[in-house]
Each structure stands twice: as C-alpha cells, then as structure tokens.
C-alpha cells in the first residue's frame, strides 16, 4: 500500500495539481473582479440564475424593471437588511459570526437548516453561479462575495440585489415583482404588500404573495417582518 501511494502520489503530482488550482483561483477571481468593476456602473443584462432557470426549469424571464436605490424607501431597505443580512454594513462580503452559528445549528440538527449567506453572497450566486446547494458552490460564492465587496460600494450591492434577486418563476428584481404581482411600481404599493414580497425570498418559486399564508414558516416570517417594519416606522 505504501508503495502504491509513493508511486501515484508523488511530490511532482502534488505540485502539478497545486499549480492548476492556483491558476484556477487567479482566473476565477480575475473574472469576478472584471465583472464587478463593470457592474459597479452598469446593470447586468442577464444573470447566471436567469440562464439556469431557463435551461433547467424552463422559466422564461418576465418583463424586467430596474429601480434606483434612491427610489426605494429607506425603511424598506432597512427591512430587507434586517431580514436577510443584519450585519450587511459591518462585514466585508461574508459574515463569519453568522456562518459559525449556522454551522453549529446544522451540526446540532444533523441537516442543513441555515446557510448564513449574506446579501453579497446571494448576489454573487445570482449573477455568477448556480442555485444548487453544493459545497463547491458555497466556496466559490464566498470568494466571489469577498471580491465583489472590495470593488462595489455597499449601496450599489444592495441596488444590484434588489434588481436581480429571484421573486418568482421568471421574475427577477423587486420592481419586476411589484409590477408582476400588483401591476404597479414599488413606490405605489402598501407596506403590507412589500412585506409579502420580502416574505417570499426564502422560496420565491414555490409561493406567491397571495398563497404563502398556507405555509407556517413563511407566515411567521411575514409576521416578524411586519413587527420589524412597525419598529422602523416608529423611529422615522
């Protein structure tokens, strides 16, 4: 057995594999960096998630609308951040504390209940990767998030997220979701309707703002977001 390992796992082999791994990381980080620099100023024409959904789920993209971050009421921005990534303005793309908590929770229950993905990680997954829950995707997502956070300002990351996150089958972006579900702009819908849209984010392709009450988990999220918005409104 020892001779077998010595024959096939030589120092030269490890060096060769290490070289290819290094080259891959350099190319991948460069790819993310270039597109991050572009997306800092330009809206993405299409995301990898849209392509994935079209090919593997046959979800054709509904009419897409972008919205400026300055148009989105501040209380809705804060509500989204409190729900998806409370430490958004304090971390650098990944939240180590949240990841540690998620790992402990998953180990305790013996299954993956939480991924602790930040808004930046979710955006990286949407723009560049794929939704399948694989460890390699999580690793690539972390690298992309760190790279993006170093290049794109936080406010722009939030704007890109709001304009590209999945809000239904073929529905991408909160403005698109507002028109798709309520036939009007985000600025014209009620607080309750906004809360319903944000409540969909864990499972946007399974439910709609009109049907999620049938699921206890989403209903609880709806109630929590409603309570949070009341607090935010009282502080305004």
Secondary structure, DSSP 8 states (H G I E B T S, - for coil): -HHHHHHHS-HHHHHHHHHHHHHHHHHHHHHHHHHHHHHTTS--S--HHHHHIIIII-----------TTTS-HHHHHHHHHHH-TTTTTSSSS-HHHHHHHHHHHHHHTS-------HHHHHHHHHHS--S--HHHHHHHHHHHHHHHHHS-HHHHHHHHHHHSEEETTEESHHHHHHHHHSS-GGGS-HHHHHHHHHTGGGTTT--TTTGGGSHHHHHHHHHHHHHHHHHHHH-
